[in-house]
Amino acid sequence: MDQDELYMREALREAQAAFDEGEVPIGAVVVARGRIIARGHNMTERLHDPSAHAEMIALTAATETLGGKYLSGCTLYVTVEPCPMCAAALNWAQVGRIVYGAADPKRGYSLYSPSLLHPKTEIKSGVLTEECGRLMLQFFKDKR
């Protein structure tokens, strides 16, 4: 299995945890030197915090694990394209690489300003797109 798919499956596990908790099912993991150093999933409902997105939870955990605010040697795997808020935070952390599954045609950062990310950050999209998108579709179908 491809490394990006392997780690995206871990992000999908986080997304499933969010789904099971009634949260928008987005999951994220941060990888450094071939190992997962942080995990996160949406917790906006549980924490009553609109900024408690999967990426923000994982970003905070990763910087705590590494003992510094920069993640230039890390890859963030996230099931859905980051929103502008998360993209800006990822910029400040100087994340080296971002891999995401499903695009977010309504709120993804690329709709507003691709320059929100750090200029050195590499982006890869479309990893396990169907699996990532399917969980989102099911969540919102169940809500309606």
Order of alpha helices (4+ residues) and beta strands (2+ residues): alpha-beta-beta-alpha-alpha-beta-alpha-beta-alpha-beta-alpha
